Amino acid sequence: MSPFAFLISLPVRAYRLLLSPWVGHGCRYQPTCSAYALEALERHGALRGGWLAAKRVGSCHPWGGHGYDPVPGADPAFDATRHKDHDHA
């Protein structure tokens, strides 16, 4: 994780440590928004990962989505089908 991405991850880590145990387990998505944010920052860096995390948190409301929503590039089955046309083997 880049230093800037790590810096952005600190509030997420603080939320997971301090607030998450009190909020409960009523998450609309799998993985949870905080897990998604940390993975997005790790995979995509501060700018794109931060944007993906902000979009996810912004969609967490009664009229938003729900269910399985992995970080882009995190699902090997998705990656295999997405890049199938690019295999030259």
Helices and strands as residue ranges (DSSP letters): H 3-14, I 15-19, H 20-23, E 29-30, H 33-58, E 67-68, H 76-82, G 84-86
